[in-house]
Every structure is written in structure tokens, then in C-alpha cells.
């Protein structure tokens, strides 16, 4: 009887990458509609088009900035503590961020929307973990 080496968990890896990319691709089309659609009631009339544009730019810029900081931290933690626990924490953080994103839209709170975008991106450095 020969011992076969354990197979790499490719299914788990591909499923994790799919979930991360799905979360990103679902949110990207929603954000411009919140900020620039005249029928959307996310912003009150006191917000000018310029203010909306600046906030939109900041929200979009959050992604690469937080991934710049989050990916190396999560990658180093996964080398130290193992990939599975850090990947689980990362996915839970992303889930919490997506739930907060929906709650921020429901409550029409721009600051919660920005925080909810920062959290899954920072915790979503799971590509570096994988």
C-alpha cells in the first residue's frame, strides 16, 4: 500500500477567491448609483455634486489603500499562525463588512458606509493568505 501525498485544497482556495471577487463585483456597481443617481435618497439636498464626487473618490480609494496595509499584515500573520485560522478570520471580517455595508445603505449613513468598505478590504487581504 503506497502513501499518497495529501492533495492541495484547491477547491477551498478557488471558492475563497470566488467569494472575495463576488463581493467586490457586487458592490462596485451599487456605489455610483448611491452617489450620483438623482432618484437615490442616500444624500440629502445639502450635499453638492462636488462633495458627492469627493466622497465617492475617497470610497473608491479606500480599496487599494487598505489592501496595501492589510495584505502584508494578514500574510505575515498567516505565516506565523497558519493559513486556516487567519483565512477564517479574514472571511468573517469580510462578511461583517458586507453586512455593515447593507446596513449603512439602509440607514443612509455615509460614515458607516465608508467604515463598512474599509473593514472587508483590510480583512479581505486573503489573496495574500492564499
C-alpha positions in Angstrom: 0.0 0.0 0.0 1.5 3.3 -1.0 1.0 6.6 0.7 -0.4 9.3 -1.5 0.7 12.8 -0.5 -2.3 15.0 0.6 -3.8 16.9 -2.2 -3.8 20.7 -2.1 -7.1 22.1 -1.1 -7.7 23.7 -4.4 -11.5 23.7 -4.1 -11.3 25.7 -0.9 -8.8 28.1 -2.4 -10.9 28.7 -5.5 -14.1 29.0 -3.5 -12.5 31.6 -1.2 -11.2 33.6 -4.2 -14.6 33.4 -5.9 -16.4 34.7 -2.7 -13.9 37.6 -2.4 -14.2 38.6 -6.1 -18.0 38.2 -6.0 -18.2 40.5 -3.0 -16.2 43.1 -4.9 -18.1 42.8 -8.1 -21.5 43.1 -6.4 -20.6 46.3 -4.6 -18.8 48.2 -7.4 -21.9 48.8 -9.5 -24.0 49.8 -6.4 -21.8 52.6 -5.2 -22.2 55.0 -8.2 -25.9 54.6 -8.0 -25.9 55.6 -4.4 -23.8 58.7 -5.0 -25.0 60.1 -8.4 -28.5 58.8 -9.1 -30.9 61.7 -8.8 -33.6 59.4 -7.6 -31.5 57.9 -4.8 -32.2 59.4 -1.5 -28.9 58.4 0.1 -27.7 62.0 0.3 -29.8 65.0 1.4 -30.0 68.1 -0.8 -27.3 69.8 1.2 -24.6 67.7 -0.4 -23.4 69.2 -3.6 -22.3 67.3 -6.6 -18.6 68.1 -5.8 -19.0 66.8 -2.2 -20.5 63.6 -3.5 -17.7 63.3 -6.0 -15.0 63.7 -3.3 -16.7 61.2 -1.0 -17.1 58.8 -4.0 -13.4 59.1 -4.8 -12.5 58.5 -1.2 -14.7 55.4 -1.0 -13.1 54.0 -4.2 -9.6 54.9 -3.0 -10.2 53.0 0.3 -9.8 49.8 -1.5 -6.2 50.0 -2.7 -5.1 51.9 0.4 -6.4 49.4 2.9 -5.3 46.4 0.8 -1.8 48.0 0.8 -1.8 47.8 4.6 -3.9 44.8 5.2 -2.4 42.2 2.8 1.1 42.2 4.3 -0.2 42.1 7.8 -2.5 39.2 7.1 0.1 37.5 5.1 2.6 37.7 7.9 0.0 36.5 10.4 -0.8 33.6 8.3 2.9 32.6 8.1 3.1 32.8 11.9 -0.3 31.3 13.0 -1.2 29.2 10.0 -3.3 29.9 6.9 -6.6 28.3 8.0 -7.3 30.3 11.2 -6.2 33.6 9.6 -8.3 32.9 6.5 -11.3 32.1 8.6 -10.9 35.4 10.5 -10.4 37.2 7.2 -13.6 35.8 5.7 -15.6 36.6 8.9 -14.3 40.2 8.8 -15.3 40.5 5.1 -18.7 39.1 5.9 -19.2 41.6 8.7 -18.1 44.4 6.4 -20.6 43.4 3.8 -23.4 43.2 6.3 -22.4 46.7 7.6 -22.4 47.9 4.0 -26.1 46.8 3.6 -27.0 48.3 7.0 -25.3 51.6 6.0 -27.3 51.8 2.9 -30.5 51.0 4.9 -29.7 53.7 7.5 -28.3 56.1 4.8 -25.2 56.8 6.9 -22.1 57.8 4.8 -19.6 57.3 7.6 -20.8 53.8 8.3 -20.7 53.2 4.6 -17.0 54.2 4.5 -16.2 52.1 7.5 -18.0 49.2 6.1 -15.9 49.5 2.9 -12.7 49.8 4.9 -13.2 46.6 7.0 -13.7 44.0 4.3 -10.9 45.4 2.2 -8.5 45.3 5.2 -9.7 41.8 6.2 -10.0 40.8 2.6 -6.3 40.6 2.1 -6.9 36.9 1.9 -5.5 36.7 -1.6 -2.1 37.2 0.1 -3.0 34.4 2.6 -3.9 32.0 -0.2 
